[in-house]
């Protein structure tokens, strides 16, 4: 069967499973809609968290960005992995014990203020919409190539699917759908990686194959070969970094602390019955995430090596079918500048004739390596599973922020459970439409958009959450001022250097030499300083709030606390 028919079959089966699960587990109450009734097992929650966490950025874009950036791309790997550890160990158990299932709910109660809750809702919406734009773009990329529709149509199809199971099932439907999506995405990522590792090095373990010698018996190490190919084309050696140390540190830290402030991941720890289960599911999720994250650098090396060997200085007319298929999507562009009919793929921008979108590397990898058609189709299904699972989690955060934190807690506290559920579903529908618009008009490739969302979460939520747990003197004035200053500063820097607003600016104009992706670190530090200074010169929080802060840090009695 052709790749397209295989793709239709595998994607149709996976979508049927997702929709079937959504119908089976549809939410009947707000508790089921928001936190799946609080009865999910640690194993299921670990898999769902891993799927929620590993978005299109992890599946499609991360290996692609490492392919082109080489050593510099490791910042994404370190930041996102370290961030999850930080979230699991430092925040999740305490937030779970506090008993509030949204970040704005925690901030509203901890800082005893409707204003604090409103600011947190606005921050959650900004972070979630920025993040979900990257997911919808990922869905569009997959559909445009494998179902041979344009990217915009692909985004619309993805919107309809997400809308169906997110709006119908809420957190209950999303959780069990994400368990299925994790199985699909991890299988889809690992199968081609194992195939190609055996093909290139004879080693069936991709993580080891990346550092092994080539299977041709030459005794040359794969990474040495890739470094040589990169040098010949004028690129920096794959294993050498070109970014400044300050920018590497800033991006890594921004991604780490941004992870710890991501509302759609935090809410997952409320779907299990006890605090002990929250810790267990955090550990299991880390294990499930590590399978993909330790394989991504190997996939990057395999894809980059195969790409250079396939296209560099080769006759355009002799290019395999995958090349022309990706050309039709507009994500791979060949311009014959010297009219010799050969592809000059070079680091020199003036002489380079090939433009490749970072986001196609993982998806095109099995095709470049000439793997069986069913493997190529499987990767498409995996990419969709990754993008849709995270998009659903984010849409739930958006609908919860509007229905629970804004309407129920502030505007209309007397509304019934049924009305609140209706509002949550209506706001999820509106969010899908906005997310689709951003997917059709994205501000960059998937990983870049997602990195900005992490920067926004770092700049706004992280200081308020960490100080709220570990510093009982922290008051509402400090938290509100810090969040507002942090997110405004981050938005300004993004707009100026990413979207050329406020006079724009080049890389040479970056403050402290830090890129927009890493600026979340600076905005976060400013947030911390402002929060602490303002709280120092204003009244301390009430005694009962300080007692709550003391209580959530005491491990004993965790079982009883979970029941509150």
C-alpha positions in Angstrom: 0.0 0.0 0.0 1.1 3.6 -0.6 2.2 5.9 2.2 -1.0 7.9 1.8 -3.3 4.9 2.1 -1.3 3.6 5.1 -1.6 7.1 6.7 -5.4 7.2 6.2 -5.8 3.7 7.8 -3.5 4.3 10.8 -4.7 7.9 11.5 -8.4 6.8 11.1 -7.9 3.9 13.5 -6.2 6.2 16.1 -8.8 8.9 15.7 -11.6 6.3 16.1 -10.0 5.1 19.4 -9.7 8.7 20.7 -13.3 9.6 19.9 -14.5 6.2 21.3 -12.7 6.9 24.6 -14.2 10.4 24.7 -17.7 9.1 24.3 -17.1 6.3 26.8 -15.7 8.7 29.4 -17.7 11.8 28.8 -17.9 14.1 31.8 -21.2 14.3 33.8 -20.1 16.8 36.4 -17.7 19.8 36.8 -15.3 17.6 38.9 -15.1 15.0 36.2 -14.7 17.8 33.6 -11.9 19.6 35.5 -10.0 16.8 37.3 -11.5 13.5 36.0 -13.3 13.0 39.3 -9.9 12.7 41.1 -9.9 8.9 40.6 -7.2 8.2 38.0 -4.6 5.6 38.8 -0.9 6.8 39.1 0.1 4.6 36.1 -2.6 6.0 33.8 -1.9 9.5 35.1 1.8 9.1 34.4 1.1 8.2 30.8 -1.4 10.9 30.4 1.0 13.5 31.9 3.8 12.3 29.6 1.5 12.7 26.6 0.3 16.1 27.8 3.9 17.2 28.4 5.3 15.8 25.1 3.7 18.2 22.6 4.3 18.7 18.9 7.4 20.6 20.0 8.8 17.4 21.7 7.8 15.0 19.0 8.1 17.0 15.7 10.2 20.0 16.4 12.8 19.2 19.1 14.8 16.6 17.1 14.4 18.9 14.1 15.8 21.9 15.9 18.7 19.8 17.3 19.4 18.5 13.7 20.0 22.1 12.5 21.5 23.6 15.7 23.6 20.6 16.7 25.1 21.1 20.2 23.2 24.4 20.6 19.9 22.6 20.3 20.6 20.7 23.6 19.2 23.7 25.5 15.7 22.5 24.6 16.5 19.0 25.8 18.1 20.1 29.1 15.5 22.8 29.8 12.4 20.7 29.2 13.7 17.6 31.0 15.1 19.6 34.0 11.9 21.5 34.2 9.8 18.5 34.6 12.0 17.2 37.5 11.7 20.6 39.1 7.9 20.5 38.8 7.6 17.0 40.1 9.8 17.4 43.1 9.4 21.1 44.1 5.8 22.0 43.2 3.4 19.2 42.4 3.0 17.5 45.8 2.5 20.9 47.6 0.0 22.2 45.1 -1.8 18.9 45.3 -1.9 19.1 49.1 -3.2 22.7 48.9 -6.2 21.2 47.1 -6.8 23.7 44.3 -7.0 22.3 40.9 -6.0 25.3 38.8 -3.1 27.7 39.1 -5.4 30.8 39.3 -7.4 29.0 42.0 -4.2 28.5 44.0 -3.0 32.1 43.5 -6.5 33.5 44.3 -6.7 31.6 47.6 -3.1 31.8 48.7 -3.0 35.5 48.0 -6.6 36.1 49.4 -7.4 38.4 46.5 -9.8 38.5 43.6 -7.3 40.8 41.8 -4.6 38.1 42.1 -7.0 35.5 40.7 -7.9 37.7 37.8 -4.2 38.5 37.0 -3.5 34.7 37.2 -6.4 34.0 34.8 -5.1 36.5 32.2 -1.5 35.0 32.5 -2.9 31.5 32.1 -4.8 32.5 29.0 -1.7 34.2 27.4 0.5 31.3 28.2 -2.0 28.7 27.0 -2.9 30.5 23.7 0.8 31.0 22.9 1.5 27.3 23.6 -1.5 26.0 21.7 -0.6 28.0 18.6 2.5 25.8 18.3 0.4 22.6 18.6 -2.1 23.6 15.9 0.8 24.5 13.6 2.2 21.0 14.2 -1.1 19.4 13.3 -1.2 21.5 10.1 2.4 20.4 9.1 1.5 16.7 9.5 -1.8 16.9 7.7 -0.4 19.0 4.8 2.2 16.4 3.9 0.5 13.0 4.7 -3.1 13.7 3.8 -2.0 16.1 1.0 -4.1 19.0 2.1 -2.8 22.5 2.7 -1.6 23.5 6.2 -4.7 25.6 6.9 -7.1 22.8 6.0 -5.0 20.5 8.3 -5.3 22.9 11.2 -9.1 23.1 10.7 -9.4 19.2 10.7 -7.3 19.1 13.9 -9.5 21.7 15.5 -12.6 19.6 14.9 -11.1 16.5 16.4 -9.7 18.2 19.5 -13.0 20.1 20.0 -14.9 16.8 19.9 -13.1 15.0 22.7 -12.0 18.0 24.8 -15.4 19.6 24.9 -17.3 16.3 25.4 -15.1 14.5 27.8 -13.3 17.3 29.7 -10.4 16.1 31.9 -11.9 12.6 32.2 -12.1 12.1 28.4 -8.7 13.8 27.9 -6.9 11.7 30.5 -7.9 8.3 29.0 -7.4 9.7 25.4 -3.9 10.8 26.4 -3.1 7.3 27.6 -3.9 6.0 24.1 -2.0 8.9 22.6 1.1 8.2 24.6 1.2 4.6 23.4 0.8 5.8 19.8 3.4 8.6 19.9 6.1 6.6 21.8 5.7 3.6 19.4 5.7 6.0 16.4 8.9 7.7 17.6 10.9 4.6 18.6 10.1 2.2 15.7 11.8 4.3 13.0 14.6 5.3 15.4 15.4 1.6 16.0 15.2 0.8 12.3 17.6 3.6 11.3 20.0 2.9 14.1 20.3 -0.7 12.9 20.6 0.5 9.3 23.4 3.0 10.0 25.4 1.5 12.8 24.1 -2.1 13.4 23.1 -1.1 16.9 19.4 -1.6 17.8 19.5 0.9 20.7 19.3 4.4 19.1 20.9 6.1 22.2 24.0 3.9 21.8 23.9 3.9 18.0 24.4 7.7 17.9 27.9 7.3 19.4 28.7 4.0 17.6 30.8 3.3 14.5 29.2 3.0 11.1 27.8 -0.3 9.9 29.9 -0.2 6.7 33.0 -1.6 8.5 35.1 1.6 8.0 35.5 2.1 11.8 34.4 5.7 11.5 32.2 7.0 14.2 28.8 8.3 13.1 29.3 11.7 14.8 32.8 12.1 13.3 31.2 11.5 9.9 28.5 14.1 10.5 31.1 16.6 11.7 33.0 16.0 8.5 29.9 16.4 6.3 29.0 19.7 8.1 32.5 21.1 7.7 32.5 20.4 3.9 29.3 22.4 3.5 30.6 25.3 5.7 28.4 24.6 8.7 29.7 24.6 12.2 30.7 21.1 13.5 27.7 19.3 14.8 29.2 18.7 18.2 30.4 22.3 18.6 28.3 25.1 20.1 28.0 28.6 18.7 25.7 30.2 21.2 27.1 32.4 24.0 27.2 30.7 27.4 24.8 33.3 28.9 22.2 32.6 26.2 22.5 28.8 26.7 22.1 29.3 30.4 19.2 31.7 30.0 17.2 29.5 27.6 17.7 26.4 29.7 16.7 28.1 32.9 13.7 29.8 31.2 12.5 26.5 29.9 13.0 24.8 33.3 11.1 27.3 35.4 8.6 27.8 32.6 7.8 24.1 32.9 7.2 24.4 36.6 4.7 27.2 35.9 2.8 25.5 33.1 -0.9 25.3 34.2 -1.9 22.3 31.9 0.8 20.1 33.5 0.2 21.2 37.1 -3.6 20.3 36.9 -2.7 16.7 36.1 -1.6 16.1 39.7 -5.2 16.7 40.9 -6.6 13.8 38.9 -5.2 11.2 41.3 -6.8 10.3 44.7 -4.0 11.1 47.1 -0.8 13.2 47.5 1.2 9.9 47.5 -0.3 9.1 44.1 0.7 12.5 42.8 4.3 11.8 43.6 4.1 8.3 42.0 2.5 9.5 38.8 5.2 12.3 38.6 8.0 9.7 38.8 6.3 7.4 36.2 5.7 10.3 33.9 9.4 11.2 34.1 10.3 7.6 33.1 7.8 7.7 30.1 9.2 11.1 29.0 12.8 10.0 29.2 12.2 7.3 26.6 11.5 9.9 24.0 13.9 12.6 25.3 16.9 10.3 25.3 16.1 9.1 21.8 15.6 12.6 20.2 19.4 13.4 19.9 19.9 10.1 18.1 17.0 10.8 15.7 18.6 14.3 15.0 21.9 12.8 14.1 20.4 10.1 11.9 18.1 12.6 10.1 20.9 15.2 9.5 23.4 12.6 8.2 20.9 11.0 5.8 19.6 14.4 4.6 23.1 15.8 3.7 24.1 12.5 2.0 20.8 12.4 0.0 20.6 16.0 -1.2 24.0 17.7 -1.2 25.4 18.3 -4.7 22.9 15.8 -6.2 20.9 16.1 -9.5 17.5 17.7 -8.7 15.8 15.5 -11.3 17.2 12.4 -9.5 15.7 13.3 -6.1 13.5 10.6 -4.5 9.7 11.0 -4.2 9.8 12.3 -0.6 11.7 15.4 -1.8 8.9 16.5 -4.2 6.2 15.5 -1.7 7.6 17.9 0.9 8.2 20.6 -1.8 4.5 20.7 -2.5 3.8 21.6 1.2 6.1 24.7 0.9 8.2 23.5 3.9 11.1 22.5 1.6 12.1 24.9 -1.1 14.8 24.4 -3.9 15.9 27.5 -5.9 18.5 26.7 -8.6 20.5 29.9 -8.3 23.3 28.9 -10.7 21.0 26.9 -13.1 23.2 23.8 -13.1 20.4 21.4 -12.1 22.2 20.3 -8.9 21.3 21.1 -5.3 23.8 23.2 -3.5 23.1 22.8 0.2 25.5 25.2 1.9 26.0 27.3 5.0 26.6 30.4 2.9 23.2 32.1 2.5 24.1 33.6 -0.9 25.1 30.3 -2.5 22.6 28.0 -0.6 19.8 26.7 -2.8 17.8 24.6 -0.3 15.6 25.9 2.5 14.3 23.3 4.9 11.8 23.9 7.7 13.0 22.5 11.0 9.6 20.9 11.6 9.8 18.4 8.8 12.9 16.5 9.9 11.3 13.9 12.2 8.4 13.4 9.8 10.6 13.1 6.7 13.3 11.0 8.5 11.7 7.6 7.8 11.2 8.6 4.1 14.8 9.7 3.7 16.0 6.4 5.2 13.7 4.5 2.8 11.8 2.7 5.6 8.6 0.7 4.9 5.5 2.8 4.1 3.7 1.7 7.3 6.5 3.1 9.4 6.2 6.5 7.6 2.5 6.5 8.2 3.0 5.6 11.8 5.2 8.6 12.4 2.4 10.9 11.0 -0.1 9.3 13.5 2.5 9.9 16.3 2.9 13.5 15.4 -0.8 14.1 15.5 -1.1 12.2 18.8 1.6 14.5 20.4 0.0 17.7 19.1 -3.6 16.8 19.8 -2.9 15.5 23.4 -1.2 18.8 24.5 -3.7 21.0 22.6 -6.5 19.2 24.5 -4.8 19.8 27.9 -4.3 23.5 27.1 -7.9 24.0 25.9 -9.1 22.5 29.2 -6.9 25.1 31.1 -8.4 27.9 29.0 -12.0 26.7 29.6 -11.4 26.1 33.4 -9.8 29.5 33.7 -12.9 31.2 32.2 -15.7 29.0 33.7 -14.3 28.2 37.2 -11.8 30.9 38.0 -13.4 33.9 36.4 -17.2 33.2 36.2 -17.8 30.9 39.2 -15.3 32.3 41.6 -15.8 36.0 40.8 -18.6 37.1 38.5 -21.5 34.6 39.3 -20.7 32.5 42.4 -24.3 31.3 42.5 -24.4 29.4 39.1 -25.3 25.7 39.2 -22.9 22.9 38.4 -24.7 22.3 35.1 -24.4 25.9 34.0 -20.7 26.0 34.9 -20.2 22.8 32.8 -22.0 24.5 29.9 -19.8 27.6 30.2 -16.7 25.5 30.4 -17.6 23.7 27.1 -18.6 27.0 25.4 -15.2 28.6 26.4 -13.3 25.5 25.2 -15.1 25.9 21.8 -14.1 29.6 21.6 -10.6 28.7 22.6 -10.3 26.1 19.7 -11.3 28.8 17.2 -8.7 31.2 18.5 -6.1 28.4 18.6 -6.9 27.5 15.0 -6.4 31.1 13.9 -2.9 31.1 15.6 -2.2 27.8 13.9 -2.9 29.2 10.5 -0.9 32.4 11.2 1.9 31.1 13.5 4.7 33.4 14.7 7.5 30.8 13.9 8.3 27.1 13.9 6.7 24.9 16.6 9.6 24.8 19.1 10.2 28.5 18.9 6.5 29.3 19.6 6.4 26.8 22.5 9.7 28.2 23.9 8.0 31.6 24.1 5.1 30.1 26.1 7.6 28.7 28.6 9.2 32.1 28.9 5.8 33.7 29.6 5.1 31.0 32.3 8.5 31.6 33.9 8.0 35.3 33.9 4.5 35.2 35.4 3.6 32.1 37.4 6.8 30.6 38.8 7.8 33.2 41.4 4.2 33.5 42.6 3.8 29.7 43.0 7.3 29.1 44.6 7.0 32.1 47.0 3.4 31.1 47.8 4.6 27.7 48.9 7.9 28.4 50.6 7.7 32.0 51.9 4.7 32.6 54.3 5.5 36.4 54.5 4.7 36.7 50.8 1.5 38.9 50.4 -1.0 39.7 47.7 0.5 43.1 46.8 3.9 41.5 46.1 2.5 38.6 44.1 0.2 40.8 41.9 2.9 43.4 41.2 5.5 40.7 40.4 3.2 38.8 38.0 2.2 42.0 36.1 5.7 43.3 35.8 7.1 39.9 34.8 4.6 39.1 32.0 4.5 42.7 30.7 8.4 42.7 30.5 8.4 39.3 28.7 5.7 40.4 26.3 7.5 43.6 25.5 10.8 41.8 24.7 9.0 39.2 22.6 7.2 41.8 20.6 10.3 43.9 20.1 12.8 41.2 19.1 10.5 38.4 17.7 7.9 40.4 15.9 9.8 43.7 15.2 7.4 45.9 17.1 8.4 49.0 19.2 11.2 49.8 16.8 12.3 46.1 16.4 15.9 45.1 16.8 18.6 42.7 15.6 20.5 40.0 17.5 23.2 42.6 18.3 20.6 44.7 20.2 19.5 41.8 22.6 19.7 42.8 26.2 22.6 41.1 27.9 23.0 39.0 24.7 19.9 36.9 25.6 17.5 35.7 22.9 13.7 36.1 23.3 13.5 32.4 24.0 15.8 32.9 27.0 14.5 36.2 28.2 11.9 34.5 30.5 14.8 34.0 32.9 15.5 37.8 33.2 11.7 38.6 33.5 11.4 35.9 36.2 14.3 37.4 38.2 12.7 40.9 37.9 9.4 39.3 39.1 11.1 37.8 42.2 12.9 41.1 43.1 9.7 43.2 42.6 7.6 40.7 44.6 9.9 40.5 47.5 10.5 44.3 47.7 6.8 45.1 47.5 5.9 42.5 50.1 8.6 43.8 52.4 7.1 47.3 52.4 3.4 46.2 52.7 1.3 44.4 55.4 2.0 40.7 55.9 -0.7 38.2 54.9 -3.4 37.2 57.5 -2.5 34.6 60.1 -4.8 31.9 58.7 -3.1 32.2 55.3 0.3 31.8 57.0 -0.9 28.7 58.8 -2.1 27.2 55.5 1.5 27.8 54.0 3.0 26.0 57.1 0.5 23.1 56.8 1.1 22.3 53.1 4.8 21.9 53.7 4.3 19.2 56.4 4.6 15.7 54.9 2.8 14.0 57.8 -0.9 13.8 57.5 -0.7 13.9 53.7 -3.3 11.2 53.4 -5.9 13.3 55.4 -5.0 16.5 53.5 -5.9 14.8 50.2 -9.4 14.3 51.3 -10.0 18.1 51.9 
